[in-house]
Amino acid sequence: MNKTLIEYLKAKYPDVTIVMASKYLEADAFQPFIDAGIRDFGESRVEAFLEKLETFRHLGITKHFLGPVQSKKIKKIADDVDVLHSLDRVKIAREFDKRRTRPLPCFIQINISGEPQKHGLKPEALPDFLENIRDLKFIEPIGLMGMAALTEDETVLNRQFALLNSLREKHRKDHPMLNNLSMGMSNDYEIALKHGASHLRLGRILLKEESHG
């Protein structure tokens, strides 16, 4: 476990939530990370989420869903997800809303890299999307999510994370609940933090024992 990194992030960025990608953990491997202060874990596949659901419940952690979800599978996880990071279709929002018994905090996913294989709304589609989900009872947008291109070019990464931050600032006046930014993964989290990330989605880097800072 990269306890050094966890301690560094918690000390320097106390208001940032570390969401650990739990696909890297077996059911009996969560406790050391919980002891280190991580209380948020996320899965990207419905099947994996269901496999670990009892573990999540037993540990009392916050359960995040990070990846895209098919509408036909929502009924399997609808009321168990605590935070959704990948909302980008009205159909999905309505399906969750229909099956929830409590508010669902959601990040609206934006395709900040412009890559056709990536999920997410085009930036210019955000206003209409927000309007279309405004009246849903249990859907609670809390921010924007973005995945940057897989590159070491910091100019590209800075531009893409800055885009997500600027979108949040532009629309927060009319939608004050858009306070958060879910961005930054193991390869680019440091740049994401410079642009106001509130939630980091980290995986393998938390498994390494290495120094930081």
PyRosetta script that sets phi, psi and omega in degrees:
from pyrosetta import init, pose_from_sequence

init()
pose = pose_from_sequence("MNKTLIEYLKAKYPDVTIVMASKYLEADAFQPFIDAGIRDFGESRVEAFLEKLETFRHLGITKHFLGPVQSKKIKKIADDVDVLHSLDRVKIAREFDKRRTRPLPCFIQINISGEPQKHGLKPEALPDFLENIRDLKFIEPIGLMGMAALTEDETVLNRQFALLNSLREKHRKDHPMLNNLSMGMSNDYEIALKHGASHLRLGRILLKEESHG")
pose.set_psi(1, 136.7)
pose.set_omega(1, 179.5)
pose.set_phi(2, -85.8)
pose.set_psi(2, 71.2)
pose.set_omega(2, -177.2)
pose.set_phi(3, -64.3)
pose.set_psi(3, -32.3)
pose.set_omega(3, -179.9)
pose.set_phi(4, -60.6)
pose.set_psi(4, -45.0)
pose.set_omega(4, -180.0)
pose.set_phi(5, -66.3)
pose.set_psi(5, -42.7)
pose.set_omega(5, 179.7)
pose.set_phi(6, -60.5)
pose.set_psi(6, -45.2)
pose.set_omega(6, 179.9)
pose.set_phi(7, -64.6)
pose.set_psi(7, -40.7)
pose.set_omega(7, 179.1)
pose.set_phi(8, -61.3)
pose.set_psi(8, -48.7)
pose.set_omega(8, -178.5)
pose.set_phi(9, -64.4)
pose.set_psi(9, -41.3)
pose.set_omega(9, -178.1)
pose.set_phi(10, -68.8)
pose.set_psi(10, -32.0)
pose.set_omega(10, 179.9)
pose.set_phi(11, -77.4)
pose.set_psi(11, -43.2)
pose.set_omega(11, -175.8)
pose.set_phi(12, -84.2)
pose.set_psi(12, -30.2)
pose.set_omega(12, -177.4)
pose.set_phi(13, -128.2)
pose.set_psi(13, 67.1)
pose.set_omega(13, -174.1)
pose.set_phi(14, -64.0)
pose.set_psi(14, -21.2)
pose.set_omega(14, -178.9)
pose.set_phi(15, -93.3)
pose.set_psi(15, -0.7)
pose.set_omega(15, -179.8)
pose.set_phi(16, -91.4)
pose.set_psi(16, 133.3)
pose.set_omega(16, 178.5)
pose.set_phi(17, -90.5)
pose.set_psi(17, 124.9)
pose.set_omega(17, 174.1)
pose.set_phi(18, -91.5)
pose.set_psi(18, 115.8)
pose.set_omega(18, 175.3)
pose.set_phi(19, -102.9)
pose.set_psi(19, 113.6)
pose.set_omega(19, -178.7)
pose.set_phi(20, -87.5)
pose.set_psi(20, 131.3)
pose.set_omega(20, 176.2)
pose.set_phi(21, -72.3)
pose.set_psi(21, 105.6)
pose.set_omega(21, -171.0)
pose.set_phi(22, -79.7)
pose.set_psi(22, 1.9)
pose.set_omega(22, 175.8)
pose.set_phi(23, -63.4)
pose.set_psi(23, -18.4)
pose.set_omega(23, -179.9)
pose.set_phi(24, -86.5)
pose.set_psi(24, -2.9)
pose.set_omega(24, -173.3)
pose.set_phi(25, -118.1)
pose.set_psi(25, 137.9)
pose.set_omega(25, 167.8)
pose.set_phi(26, -81.0)
pose.set_psi(26, 165.3)
pose.set_omega(26, -174.0)
pose.set_phi(27, -58.0)
pose.set_psi(27, -30.7)
pose.set_omega(27, -176.4)
pose.set_phi(28, -92.0)
pose.set_psi(28, 8.6)
pose.set_omega(28, -174.7)
pose.set_phi(29, -108.7)
pose.set_psi(29, 5.2)
pose.set_omega(29, -176.5)
pose.set_phi(30, -75.7)
pose.set_psi(30, -36.9)
pose.set_omega(30, -167.0)
pose.set_phi(31, -55.8)
pose.set_psi(31, -42.9)
pose.set_omega(31, 179.6)
pose.set_phi(32, -59.2)
pose.set_psi(32, -34.9)
pose.set_omega(32, 179.4)
pose.set_phi(33, -73.2)
pose.set_psi(33, -36.6)
pose.set_omega(33, 174.9)
pose.set_phi(34, -64.0)
pose.set_psi(34, -42.8)
pose.set_omega(34, 178.8)
pose.set_phi(35, -62.9)
pose.set_psi(35, -28.6)
pose.set_omega(35, 179.4)
pose.set_phi(36, -81.9)
pose.set_psi(36, -5.3)
pose.set_omega(36, 174.4)
pose.set_phi(37, 111.0)
pose.set_psi(37, 3.7)
pose.set_omega(37, 177.6)
pose.set_phi(38, -88.1)
pose.set_psi(38, 124.4)
pose.set_omega(38, -179.4)
pose.set_phi(39, -119.5)
pose.set_psi(39, 2.3)
pose.set_omega(39, -176.1)
pose.set_phi(40, -122.1)
pose.set_psi(40, 125.1)
pose.set_omega(40, 179.9)
pose.set_phi(41, -132.4)
pose.set_psi(41, 147.8)
pose.set_omega(41, -175.8)
pose.set_phi(42, -138.1)
pose.set_psi(42, 146.8)
pose.set_omega(42, 174.2)
pose.set_phi(43, -118.8)
pose.set_psi(43, 155.5)
pose.set_omega(43, -178.7)
pose.set_phi(44, -110.8)
pose.set_psi(44, -5.5)
pose.set_omega(44, -179.5)
pose.set_phi(45, -127.9)
pose.set_psi(45, 139.3)
pose.set_omega(45, -178.1)
pose.set_phi(46, -59.3)
pose.set_psi(46, -43.8)
pose.set_omega(46, -177.3)
pose.set_phi(47, -61.6)
pose.set_psi(47, -42.7)
pose.set_omega(47, 179.9)
pose.set_phi(48, -67.7)
pose.set_psi(48, -38.2)
pose.set_omega(48, 177.2)
pose.set_phi(49, -59.9)
pose.set_psi(49, -44.9)
pose.set_omega(49, -178.8)
pose.set_phi(50, -67.8)
pose.set_psi(50, -36.0)
pose.set_omega(50, 179.5)
pose.set_phi(51, -61.8)
pose.set_psi(51, -32.7)
pose.set_omega(51, -175.7)
pose.set_phi(52, -105.1)
pose.set_psi(52, 5.9)
pose.set_omega(52, -174.1)
pose.set_phi(53, -59.6)
pose.set_psi(53, -43.9)
pose.set_omega(53, 179.9)
pose.set_phi(54, -65.1)
pose.set_psi(54, -36.5)
pose.set_omega(54, 176.1)
pose.set_phi(55, -63.6)
pose.set_psi(55, -45.7)
pose.set_omega(55, 177.8)
pose.set_phi(56, -56.4)
pose.set_psi(56, -47.5)
pose.set_omega(56, -177.6)
pose.set_phi(57, -63.7)
pose.set_psi(57, -43.6)
pose.set_omega(57, -178.5)
pose.set_phi(58, -62.2)
pose.set_psi(58, -38.2)
pose.set_omega(58, -176.8)
pose.set_phi(59, -82.3)
pose.set_psi(59, -15.5)
pose.set_omega(59, 178.7)
pose.set_phi(60, 69.1)
pose.set_psi(60, 30.7)
pose.set_omega(60, -178.4)
pose.set_phi(61, -90.0)
pose.set_psi(61, 168.2)
pose.set_omega(61, 174.8)
pose.set_phi(62, -84.5)
pose.set_psi(62, 126.0)
pose.set_omega(62, -172.2)
pose.set_phi(63, -98.4)
pose.set_psi(63, 112.9)
pose.set_omega(63, 179.4)
pose.set_phi(64, -102.8)
pose.set_psi(64, 144.4)
pose.set_omega(64, 170.4)
pose.set_phi(65, -113.8)
pose.set_psi(65, 121.1)
pose.set_omega(65, -167.9)
pose.set_phi(66, -100.4)
pose.set_psi(66, -27.4)
pose.set_omega(66, -172.0)
pose.set_phi(67, -102.4)
pose.set_psi(67, 177.6)
pose.set_omega(67, 175.9)
pose.set_phi(68, -67.3)
pose.set_psi(68, 151.6)
pose.set_omega(68, 179.9)
pose.set_phi(69, -134.3)
pose.set_psi(69, 135.7)
pose.set_omega(69, 177.0)
pose.set_phi(70, -75.0)
pose.set_psi(70, 143.7)
pose.set_omega(70, -176.7)
pose.set_phi(71, -58.6)
pose.set_psi(71, -34.7)
pose.set_omega(71, -177.6)
pose.set_phi(72, -70.4)
pose.set_psi(72, -15.6)
pose.set_omega(72, -179.5)
pose.set_phi(73, -98.8)
pose.set_psi(73, -7.0)
pose.set_omega(73, -175.4)
pose.set_phi(74, -61.0)
pose.set_psi(74, -36.6)
pose.set_omega(74, -177.5)
pose.set_phi(75, -60.1)
pose.set_psi(75, -23.0)
pose.set_omega(75, -178.6)
pose.set_phi(76, -75.3)
pose.set_psi(76, -25.1)
pose.set_omega(76, -173.7)
pose.set_phi(77, -128.1)
pose.set_psi(77, -1.1)
pose.set_omega(77, -165.6)
pose.set_phi(78, -49.4)
pose.set_psi(78, -47.2)
pose.set_omega(78, -173.2)
pose.set_phi(79, -96.8)
pose.set_psi(79, 1.8)
pose.set_omega(79, -178.2)
pose.set_phi(80, -100.0)
pose.set_psi(80, -20.2)
pose.set_omega(80, 179.4)
pose.set_phi(81, -74.0)
pose.set_psi(81, 131.9)
pose.set_omega(81, 177.9)
pose.set_phi(82, -91.8)
pose.set_psi(82, -34.3)
pose.set_omega(82, 178.9)
pose.set_phi(83, -143.8)
pose.set_psi(83, 130.3)
pose.set_omega(83, 178.1)
pose.set_phi(84, -106.9)
pose.set_psi(84, 128.7)
pose.set_omega(84, -176.3)
pose.set_phi(85, -103.4)
pose.set_psi(85, -1.4)
pose.set_omega(85, -165.5)
pose.set_phi(86, -127.6)
pose.set_psi(86, 29.6)
pose.set_omega(86, -177.4)
pose.set_phi(87, -75.2)
pose.set_psi(87, 118.8)
pose.set_omega(87, 178.7)
pose.set_phi(88, -146.1)
pose.set_psi(88, 9.9)
pose.set_omega(88, 177.5)
pose.set_phi(89, -137.9)
pose.set_psi(89, 136.3)
pose.set_omega(89, 179.1)
pose.set_phi(90, -61.9)
pose.set_psi(90, -37.7)
pose.set_omega(90, 179.3)
pose.set_phi(91, -57.6)
pose.set_psi(91, -42.0)
pose.set_omega(91, 179.5)
pose.set_phi(92, -67.2)
pose.set_psi(92, -42.4)
pose.set_omega(92, 178.6)
pose.set_phi(93, -59.4)
pose.set_psi(93, -44.5)
pose.set_omega(93, -178.9)
pose.set_phi(94, -66.7)
pose.set_psi(94, -36.4)
pose.set_omega(94, -179.0)
pose.set_phi(95, -68.6)
pose.set_psi(95, -43.2)
pose.set_omega(95, 175.4)
pose.set_phi(96, -62.3)
pose.set_psi(96, -44.7)
pose.set_omega(96, -177.4)
pose.set_phi(97, -59.4)
pose.set_psi(97, -39.0)
pose.set_omega(97, -178.5)
pose.set_phi(98, -66.6)
pose.set_psi(98, -29.9)
pose.set_omega(98, -172.0)
pose.set_phi(99, -106.6)
pose.set_psi(99, -1.2)
pose.set_omega(99, -179.5)
pose.set_phi(100, -86.5)
pose.set_psi(100, 154.6)
pose.set_omega(100, 171.4)
pose.set_phi(101, -118.1)
pose.set_psi(101, 3.2)
pose.set_omega(101, -179.8)
pose.set_phi(102, -151.2)
pose.set_psi(102, 160.2)
pose.set_omega(102, -179.2)
pose.set_phi(103, -59.6)
pose.set_psi(103, 144.4)
pose.set_omega(103, 178.0)
pose.set_phi(104, -115.2)
pose.set_psi(104, 105.2)
pose.set_omega(104, 174.2)
pose.set_phi(105, -63.1)
pose.set_psi(105, 128.3)
pose.set_omega(105, -174.6)
pose.set_phi(106, -129.5)
pose.set_psi(106, 139.7)
pose.set_omega(106, 164.7)
pose.set_phi(107, -96.5)
pose.set_psi(107, 133.0)
pose.set_omega(107, 175.7)
pose.set_phi(108, -88.0)
pose.set_psi(108, 122.0)
pose.set_omega(108, -175.4)
pose.set_phi(109, -82.3)
pose.set_psi(109, 129.3)
pose.set_omega(109, 178.6)
pose.set_phi(110, -114.3)
pose.set_psi(110, 136.0)
pose.set_omega(110, 177.4)
pose.set_phi(111, -81.9)
pose.set_psi(111, 86.5)
pose.set_omega(111, -174.7)
pose.set_phi(112, -79.1)
pose.set_psi(112, -17.6)
pose.set_omega(112, -179.2)
pose.set_phi(113, -88.7)
pose.set_psi(113, -18.6)
pose.set_omega(113, -178.1)
pose.set_phi(114, 74.5)
pose.set_psi(114, 8.9)
pose.set_omega(114, -179.5)
pose.set_phi(115, -78.8)
pose.set_psi(115, 131.6)
pose.set_omega(115, -175.5)
pose.set_phi(116, -64.2)
pose.set_psi(116, -24.8)
pose.set_omega(116, -178.4)
pose.set_phi(117, -82.0)
pose.set_psi(117, -8.2)
pose.set_omega(117, -178.5)
pose.set_phi(118, -88.4)
pose.set_psi(118, 145.2)
pose.set_omega(118, 173.7)
pose.set_phi(119, -77.6)
pose.set_psi(119, 166.9)
pose.set_omega(119, 175.4)
pose.set_phi(120, 120.2)
pose.set_psi(120, 156.2)
pose.set_omega(120, 177.7)
pose.set_phi(121, -73.9)
pose.set_psi(121, 152.1)
pose.set_omega(121, 165.5)
pose.set_phi(122, -69.7)
pose.set_psi(122, 143.6)
pose.set_omega(122, -176.2)
pose.set_phi(123, -51.4)
pose.set_psi(123, -38.4)
pose.set_omega(123, -176.9)
pose.set_phi(124, -72.8)
pose.set_psi(124, -11.5)
pose.set_omega(124, -179.6)
pose.set_phi(125, -88.0)
pose.set_psi(125, -6.4)
pose.set_omega(125, -174.9)
pose.set_phi(126, -61.0)
pose.set_psi(126, -45.6)
pose.set_omega(126, -178.2)
pose.set_phi(127, -58.2)
pose.set_psi(127, -45.6)
pose.set_omega(127, 179.9)
pose.set_phi(128, -65.3)
pose.set_psi(128, -38.2)
pose.set_omega(128, 179.6)
pose.set_phi(129, -62.6)
pose.set_psi(129, -46.2)
pose.set_omega(129, 179.2)
pose.set_phi(130, -60.0)
pose.set_psi(130, -39.5)
pose.set_omega(130, 179.1)
pose.set_phi(131, -66.4)
pose.set_psi(131, -38.6)
pose.set_omega(131, -176.5)
pose.set_phi(132, -71.3)
pose.set_psi(132, -21.1)
pose.set_omega(132, 180.0)
pose.set_phi(133, -108.1)
pose.set_psi(133, 2.9)
pose.set_omega(133, -173.9)
pose.set_phi(134, -56.3)
pose.set_psi(134, -38.9)
pose.set_omega(134, -172.6)
pose.set_phi(135, -92.5)
pose.set_psi(135, 4.3)
pose.set_omega(135, 178.7)
pose.set_phi(136, -73.5)
pose.set_psi(136, 132.1)
pose.set_omega(136, -169.5)
pose.set_phi(137, -66.6)
pose.set_psi(137, -42.3)
pose.set_omega(137, -170.6)
pose.set_phi(138, -107.9)
pose.set_psi(138, -0.9)
pose.set_omega(138, 179.8)
pose.set_phi(139, -90.6)
pose.set_psi(139, 119.7)
pose.set_omega(139, -173.3)
pose.set_phi(140, -123.5)
pose.set_psi(140, 91.3)
pose.set_omega(140, 179.1)
pose.set_phi(141, -64.6)
pose.set_psi(141, 128.5)
pose.set_omega(141, -179.4)
pose.set_phi(142, -118.7)
pose.set_psi(142, -3.5)
pose.set_omega(142, -179.1)
pose.set_phi(143, 167.9)
pose.set_psi(143, -169.0)
pose.set_omega(143, -179.1)
pose.set_phi(144, -117.4)
pose.set_psi(144, 148.7)
pose.set_omega(144, 176.8)
pose.set_phi(145, -122.8)
pose.set_psi(145, 143.4)
pose.set_omega(145, 176.6)
pose.set_phi(146, -148.5)
pose.set_psi(146, 147.7)
pose.set_omega(146, 174.9)
pose.set_phi(147, -115.8)
pose.set_psi(147, 118.8)
pose.set_omega(147, -179.8)
pose.set_phi(148, -75.8)
pose.set_psi(148, 164.8)
pose.set_omega(148, 176.6)
pose.set_phi(149, -62.3)
pose.set_psi(149, 149.3)
pose.set_omega(149, 177.3)
pose.set_phi(150, -81.2)
pose.set_psi(150, 89.6)
pose.set_omega(150, -175.5)
pose.set_phi(151, -150.1)
pose.set_psi(151, 157.4)
pose.set_omega(151, 173.9)
pose.set_phi(152, -97.8)
pose.set_psi(152, 2.1)
pose.set_omega(152, 180.0)
pose.set_phi(153, -75.8)
pose.set_psi(153, 105.2)
pose.set_omega(153, -175.4)
pose.set_phi(154, -67.8)
pose.set_psi(154, -25.6)
pose.set_omega(154, 176.5)
pose.set_phi(155, -63.1)
pose.set_psi(155, -42.8)
pose.set_omega(155, 178.2)
pose.set_phi(156, -65.4)
pose.set_psi(156, -46.6)
pose.set_omega(156, -178.2)
pose.set_phi(157, -63.5)
pose.set_psi(157, -43.4)
pose.set_omega(157, 178.0)
pose.set_phi(158, -60.1)
pose.set_psi(158, -42.7)
pose.set_omega(158, -178.8)
pose.set_phi(159, -64.4)
pose.set_psi(159, -41.9)
pose.set_omega(159, -176.3)
pose.set_phi(160, -72.1)
pose.set_psi(160, -41.1)
pose.set_omega(160, 177.0)
pose.set_phi(161, -69.6)
pose.set_psi(161, -35.2)
pose.set_omega(161, 176.2)
pose.set_phi(162, -63.7)
pose.set_psi(162, -35.0)
pose.set_omega(162, 177.4)
pose.set_phi(163, -61.4)
pose.set_psi(163, -45.2)
pose.set_omega(163, -178.9)
pose.set_phi(164, -64.8)
pose.set_psi(164, -41.9)
pose.set_omega(164, 178.5)
pose.set_phi(165, -62.4)
pose.set_psi(165, -42.7)
pose.set_omega(165, -179.4)
pose.set_phi(166, -66.6)
pose.set_psi(166, -35.2)
pose.set_omega(166, 176.4)
pose.set_phi(167, -63.9)
pose.set_psi(167, -43.1)
pose.set_omega(167, 178.5)
pose.set_phi(168, -60.4)
pose.set_psi(168, -46.0)
pose.set_omega(168, -178.9)
pose.set_phi(169, -65.9)
pose.set_psi(169, -38.6)
pose.set_omega(169, -178.4)
pose.set_phi(170, -63.8)
pose.set_psi(170, -39.6)
pose.set_omega(170, -172.6)
pose.set_phi(171, -100.2)
pose.set_psi(171, -7.2)
pose.set_omega(171, -176.8)
pose.set_phi(172, -69.6)
pose.set_psi(172, -24.3)
pose.set_omega(172, 179.4)
pose.set_phi(173, -62.3)
pose.set_psi(173, -43.8)
pose.set_omega(173, 179.2)
pose.set_phi(174, -88.5)
pose.set_psi(174, -18.6)
pose.set_omega(174, -178.8)
pose.set_phi(175, -132.7)
pose.set_psi(175, 75.0)
pose.set_omega(175, -172.4)
pose.set_phi(176, -62.3)
pose.set_psi(176, -11.8)
pose.set_omega(176, 179.6)
pose.set_phi(177, -76.9)
pose.set_psi(177, -10.6)
pose.set_omega(177, -179.2)
pose.set_phi(178, -81.6)
pose.set_psi(178, 68.9)
pose.set_omega(178, -174.7)
pose.set_phi(179, -92.5)
pose.set_psi(179, -20.1)
pose.set_omega(179, -166.7)
pose.set_phi(180, -113.4)
pose.set_psi(180, 157.3)
pose.set_omega(180, 176.1)
pose.set_phi(181, -130.6)
pose.set_psi(181, 114.0)
pose.set_omega(181, 174.9)
pose.set_phi(182, -93.5)
pose.set_psi(182, 99.4)
pose.set_omega(182, -179.1)
pose.set_phi(183, -158.7)
pose.set_psi(183, 149.6)
pose.set_omega(183, -178.6)
pose.set_phi(184, 106.0)
pose.set_psi(184, 119.1)
pose.set_omega(184, 177.9)
pose.set_phi(185, -122.8)
pose.set_psi(185, -170.8)
pose.set_omega(185, -171.4)
pose.set_phi(186, -57.1)
pose.set_psi(186, -32.1)
pose.set_omega(186, -175.0)
pose.set_phi(187, -90.5)
pose.set_psi(187, -13.1)
pose.set_omega(187, -173.1)
pose.set_phi(188, -141.7)
pose.set_psi(188, 15.0)
pose.set_omega(188, -173.5)
pose.set_phi(189, -63.8)
pose.set_psi(189, -32.1)
pose.set_omega(189, -178.0)
pose.set_phi(190, -64.5)
pose.set_psi(190, -39.2)
pose.set_omega(190, 177.9)
pose.set_phi(191, -70.8)
pose.set_psi(191, -39.7)
pose.set_omega(191, 178.3)
pose.set_phi(192, -59.6)
pose.set_psi(192, -38.8)
pose.set_omega(192, 179.7)
pose.set_phi(193, -63.0)
pose.set_psi(193, -35.1)
pose.set_omega(193, 178.9)
pose.set_phi(194, -64.1)
pose.set_psi(194, -23.9)
pose.set_omega(194, -177.3)
pose.set_phi(195, -105.7)
pose.set_psi(195, 18.9)
pose.set_omega(195, 170.1)
pose.set_phi(196, 93.4)
pose.set_psi(196, 21.8)
pose.set_omega(196, 177.9)
pose.set_phi(197, -56.5)
pose.set_psi(197, 135.0)
pose.set_omega(197, 174.8)
pose.set_phi(198, -105.8)
pose.set_psi(198, -22.8)
pose.set_omega(198, 179.8)
pose.set_phi(199, -132.9)
pose.set_psi(199, 120.7)
pose.set_omega(199, 174.6)
pose.set_phi(200, -99.6)
pose.set_psi(200, 137.7)
pose.set_omega(200, 177.2)
pose.set_phi(201, -108.4)
pose.set_psi(201, 97.3)
pose.set_omega(201, -172.1)
pose.set_phi(202, -112.9)
pose.set_psi(202, 145.4)
pose.set_omega(202, -179.1)
pose.set_phi(203, -129.1)
pose.set_psi(203, -100.5)
pose.set_omega(203, -171.1)
pose.set_phi(204, -58.6)
pose.set_psi(204, -31.1)
pose.set_omega(204, -177.4)
pose.set_phi(205, -62.7)
pose.set_psi(205, -24.9)
pose.set_omega(205, 179.3)
pose.set_phi(206, -79.3)
pose.set_psi(206, -11.1)
pose.set_omega(206, 179.7)
pose.set_phi(207, -89.6)
pose.set_psi(207, -15.8)
pose.set_omega(207, -176.1)
pose.set_phi(208, -85.5)
pose.set_psi(208, 143.1)
pose.set_omega(208, 174.0)
pose.set_phi(209, -97.0)
pose.set_psi(209, 99.1)
pose.set_omega(209, -177.4)
pose.set_phi(210, -149.4)
pose.set_psi(210, 160.2)
pose.set_omega(210, -179.3)
pose.set_phi(211, -85.3)
pose.set_psi(211, 163.9)
pose.set_omega(211, -179.9)
pose.set_phi(212, -150.2)
pose.set_psi(212, 148.7)
pose.set_omega(212, 173.1)
pose.set_phi(213, 84.3)
pose.dump_pdb("model.pdb")
